Amino acid sequence: MKAEDIILGLFYADEDNLVFDLIKFSEKFNDMKINDIKMLSYRFLGPVFLTAAADIGHNWVIESIEASLSLHDANVEDLDVLQSFFTLNSSIETEDGTTNLFALISTPYTEDTKLISDEISKYIHPSIIQGKIVNENLLGDRFDFTRFIDSELERGINLIEYSLGASRKAHWEEEQRYYYCVGLIERKTGENLRISNLYTFNKDDPLRKSFLDYIPSYYVMAILPDYYEHLISETLEIYNKKGIHPNIKRIKLNFGDKNVVYLEEYIIENEVTKSYGVILIQQNEETNENKNLSFYKKNLRLLLDGNRNLKDVLKLINPHLKFERWGCNFK
């Protein structure tokens, strides 16, 4: 694939939160455009660590974001066609602190995200950490870390690029994991329109307080889809990708052994995008009414297609959720 056909970046944040990046872009871009592209690492990495938004000591990390891309304007000439847009984040904790390796990828193909995620988390990232340790022991003060990390990012991005375009495989183990729904988000977006509402437990319900320990906060979960959808749209614009509109498909977060999945489906009517998403926590000893991802996808689609109403869907996915609308600033 040519550089102008893809969006590909690899960002590394070390123990001191210093960011190093390597981003591919077309040689045709002017200096202003290139500067905008080089700022993407800071913009995407900015909200990856959610400590400030959650309780102190709860270092929630965004593991991955996946968006579906649709043609937004059929009248645009020379339409750019991209099939996939996703980010992958590998976090590794050592005695020196936590390092993160973050990939930003968009291509004309439906990529096998698990294949690339495994390369990042099981090979590229551990290789960087091990290489740093070896070189520090061998070279001491003579070790040039900047030169080393630049070389490692070049090697890593070449490996990822080599893997692009492979046929996507069905990874059934992911689909068959069981989750418990702690909230549903309703969103409407369009020109000069941005509405986000949350449906969850009653404010005085003990379940609400109990399950807050398993997510960063309802406020964070409510703003993340809109934030990343807007950021992805701006990224496509920076790369001059015309007539393509992103819609958040899935966001995965983790904190230690706690895992959260935000799963969303959408429909476009009269140039307004309407979407519903569910906030899901991994099955544990406190949850019941657990369902797999396919169950939630199916009911979100039935809701959007008008075959089920919202009140009935809330009862199906979790009978404890209330048919009461809260704004996205709900805590």
C-alpha positions in Angstrom: 0.0 0.0 0.0 1.1 3.5 -0.7 1.6 6.1 2.1 -1.3 8.1 0.8 -3.7 5.1 1.0 -3.3 4.5 4.7 -3.1 6.3 8.1 -0.4 4.6 10.2 1.3 5.8 13.3 3.1 4.2 16.3 3.5 6.2 19.5 5.6 5.2 22.6 5.2 6.8 26.0 7.9 6.0 28.5 7.9 5.9 32.3 8.3 9.6 32.5 5.4 10.2 30.1 7.8 11.4 27.3 6.2 10.7 23.9 8.1 9.4 20.9 6.3 8.8 17.6 6.6 7.7 14.0 3.8 8.6 11.7 3.5 7.8 8.0 2.2 10.5 5.6 2.3 11.6 2.0 5.3 13.7 0.8 2.7 15.9 -0.9 1.6 17.4 2.4 2.7 21.0 3.3 4.5 21.9 6.5 1.3 23.0 8.3 -0.4 19.7 7.4 2.7 17.7 8.6 2.7 19.6 11.9 -1.0 18.8 12.4 -0.2 15.1 11.8 2.7 15.1 14.3 0.4 16.4 17.0 -1.9 13.4 16.6 0.2 11.4 19.1 -0.5 13.9 21.9 -4.2 14.2 21.0 -4.8 10.4 20.9 -2.6 9.6 23.9 -4.1 12.5 26.0 -7.2 10.8 27.3 -5.7 7.2 27.3 -4.9 7.5 31.0 -8.0 8.3 32.9 -6.6 8.8 36.4 -7.7 12.5 36.6 -11.3 11.6 35.6 -11.6 8.7 38.0 -10.6 8.2 41.6 -7.0 8.7 42.5 -5.1 5.4 42.2 -7.5 4.0 39.6 -5.4 4.1 36.4 -7.9 3.2 33.8 -6.3 2.6 30.4 -8.1 2.7 27.0 -7.0 -0.6 25.4 -8.5 -0.1 21.9 -11.0 2.0 19.9 -12.6 0.8 16.7 -14.8 2.8 14.4 -16.8 1.9 11.3 -16.5 4.2 8.3 -19.4 5.2 6.0 -19.6 7.3 2.9 -20.9 10.6 4.0 -21.3 12.5 0.8 -21.9 10.6 -2.4 -21.4 13.7 -4.6 -17.8 14.2 -3.6 -15.4 13.6 -6.5 -12.4 11.3 -6.1 -14.0 9.7 -3.0 -11.4 8.1 -0.7 -12.5 4.7 0.5 -11.3 3.4 3.8 -12.7 0.3 5.5 -11.2 0.4 8.9 -10.1 2.8 11.6 -8.9 1.6 14.9 -6.3 2.2 17.7 -4.5 -0.3 19.8 -2.8 0.4 23.1 -0.3 -2.0 24.9 0.5 -1.1 28.5 3.3 -2.9 30.3 4.1 -2.3 33.9 7.7 -2.8 35.2 9.6 -1.9 38.3 10.5 1.4 36.7 6.9 2.3 35.8 4.4 1.8 33.0 5.2 2.2 29.3 2.6 2.3 26.5 2.8 1.5 22.8 -0.1 3.0 20.9 -0.9 2.3 17.2 -3.2 4.4 15.0 -4.3 2.5 11.9 -6.8 3.2 9.0 -6.7 1.3 5.7 -8.9 0.4 2.7 -9.3 -3.1 4.1 -11.2 -4.7 7.0 -8.2 -5.6 9.1 -7.7 -8.4 11.6 -7.2 -6.3 14.7 -6.4 -9.2 16.9 -3.5 -10.2 14.7 -2.0 -6.7 14.9 -2.8 -6.3 18.6 -0.8 -9.5 19.3 2.1 -8.3 17.3 2.2 -5.0 19.3 1.6 -6.5 22.8 3.5 -9.8 22.5 6.4 -8.8 20.3 7.1 -5.1 19.5 6.5 -3.6 23.0 8.3 -6.3 25.0 11.2 -6.1 22.5 11.5 -2.3 23.2 11.6 -2.9 26.9 14.1 -5.7 26.7 16.3 -3.8 24.2 16.4 -0.8 26.5 17.5 -2.9 29.5 20.2 -4.7 27.5 21.6 -1.5 26.0 21.6 0.4 29.3 23.6 -2.4 30.9 26.0 -2.6 28.0 26.5 1.1 27.2 25.6 2.9 30.4 25.8 6.7 29.9 26.7 6.2 26.2 23.3 4.7 25.5 21.3 7.0 23.2 17.7 6.3 24.0 16.2 8.6 21.4 18.1 7.0 18.6 17.2 3.5 20.0 13.5 4.2 20.2 13.4 5.8 16.8 14.9 2.6 15.4 12.5 0.4 17.3 9.5 2.4 16.1 10.7 2.2 12.5 11.0 -1.6 12.9 7.6 -1.9 14.6 5.7 0.2 12.1 7.3 -1.8 9.2 6.1 -5.0 10.8 2.6 -3.6 11.3 2.5 -2.4 7.7 3.6 -5.8 6.4 0.6 -7.3 8.3 -2.0 -5.0 6.8 -4.5 -6.3 4.3 -4.7 -9.8 5.8 -8.2 -11.3 5.8 -10.0 -10.7 9.0 -10.7 -13.9 11.0 -13.6 -14.5 13.4 -12.2 -14.7 16.9 -15.0 -16.5 18.6 -13.4 -16.4 22.1 -14.0 -12.6 22.2 -17.6 -12.8 21.0 -18.5 -15.5 23.5 -17.3 -13.8 26.6 -20.1 -12.8 28.9 -20.8 -9.3 30.1 -23.2 -7.4 32.4 -24.7 -4.2 31.2 -24.5 -1.2 33.6 -25.8 1.5 31.3 -27.1 2.5 27.8 -26.1 5.7 26.0 -28.3 7.3 23.4 -26.6 9.7 21.0 -27.7 11.9 18.1 -25.2 13.8 16.0 -25.5 16.0 12.9 -24.8 19.5 11.7 -25.1 21.8 14.8 -26.5 18.8 16.7 -24.9 16.8 19.5 -27.1 15.1 22.0 -26.0 12.4 24.5 -28.2 10.8 27.1 -27.6 8.0 29.6 -29.9 5.3 31.0 -28.7 3.4 34.0 -29.7 2.4 37.6 -31.8 4.6 39.7 -29.6 7.1 41.6 -30.5 5.6 45.0 -30.2 2.0 43.8 -27.4 0.2 45.7 -26.4 -1.5 42.4 -25.4 1.8 41.0 -22.8 2.5 43.7 -21.6 -1.1 43.6 -20.9 -1.2 39.9 -19.2 2.2 39.9 -16.1 0.3 41.1 -16.0 -1.5 37.8 -16.0 1.5 35.4 -14.0 4.8 35.4 -17.3 6.8 35.9 -20.5 7.3 34.1 -19.4 10.7 33.0 -16.2 9.3 31.4 -18.1 6.6 29.6 -20.7 9.0 28.3 -18.2 11.5 26.8 -15.7 9.0 25.3 -17.7 8.0 22.2 -18.3 11.6 21.2 -14.7 12.6 21.9 -13.1 9.9 19.9 -15.7 10.1 17.0 -14.9 13.8 16.7 -11.1 13.2 16.9 -11.2 10.4 14.3 -13.2 12.8 12.0 -10.6 15.5 12.4 -7.8 12.9 11.7 -9.5 11.9 8.4 -9.8 15.6 7.6 -6.0 16.2 8.3 -5.2 13.3 5.9 -7.5 14.8 3.2 -9.8 11.7 3.3 -12.9 13.0 1.7 -16.5 11.9 2.1 -15.9 9.5 4.9 -17.8 9.6 8.2 -16.7 7.7 11.3 -19.0 6.0 13.8 -17.7 4.5 17.1 -18.1 0.7 17.1 -16.3 -0.4 20.2 -14.1 1.0 23.0 -12.3 -1.3 25.4 -10.8 -0.2 28.7 -9.1 -1.9 31.6 -7.8 -1.4 35.0 -5.9 -4.4 36.5 -8.3 -7.3 36.1 -11.3 -5.1 35.5 -12.5 -4.9 31.9 -15.1 -2.6 30.3 -16.5 -2.7 26.7 -18.5 0.0 25.2 -20.4 -1.4 22.2 -22.4 0.8 19.8 -24.6 0.5 16.7 -25.9 3.4 14.6 -28.3 4.4 11.8 -28.2 7.5 9.6 -31.6 9.2 8.8 -32.0 12.6 7.2 -28.3 13.4 7.7 -28.6 12.8 11.4 -26.7 9.9 13.0 -28.6 8.1 15.8 -26.8 5.6 17.9 -27.2 3.4 20.9 -24.4 2.0 22.9 -24.1 -0.3 26.0 -21.6 0.0 28.8 -20.6 -3.6 29.7 -18.4 -5.0 32.5 -16.9 -8.4 32.4 -18.8 -11.2 34.2 -17.8 -11.5 37.9 -19.2 -12.8 41.2 -21.4 -9.7 41.6 -23.1 -9.9 38.3 -26.1 -11.8 37.0 -28.1 -11.6 33.8 -24.8 -11.9 31.9 -25.0 -12.0 28.1 -22.5 -12.3 25.2 -21.7 -9.5 22.8 -23.9 -10.9 20.1 -26.9 -10.6 22.3 -26.3 -6.9 22.9 -25.5 -6.2 19.2 -28.7 -7.9 18.1 -30.9 -5.8 20.5 -29.2 -2.5 19.6 -30.0 -3.2 16.0 -33.6 -4.2 16.7 -33.9 -0.9 18.6 -32.4 1.2 15.8 -34.5 -0.5 13.1 -37.7 0.2 15.0 -38.5 -3.4 15.8 -38.2 -2.9 19.6 -38.8 0.2 21.8 -36.2 1.5 24.2 -38.2 0.6 27.3 -38.4 -3.0 26.3 -34.7 -3.2 25.3 -33.7 -1.8 28.7 -35.7 -4.6 30.4 -34.1 -7.2 28.2 -30.5 -6.2 28.6 -30.9 -5.6 32.4 -34.2 -5.4 34.2 -32.6 -3.2 36.9 -31.9 -0.3 34.5 -34.5 2.5 34.7 -36.3 4.2 31.8 -35.1 7.6 33.0 -32.9 9.9 30.9 -29.8 11.6 32.3 -27.6 14.1 30.5 -24.0 13.2 29.8 -22.7 15.2 32.7 -24.3 12.6 35.0 -21.7 11.5 37.6 
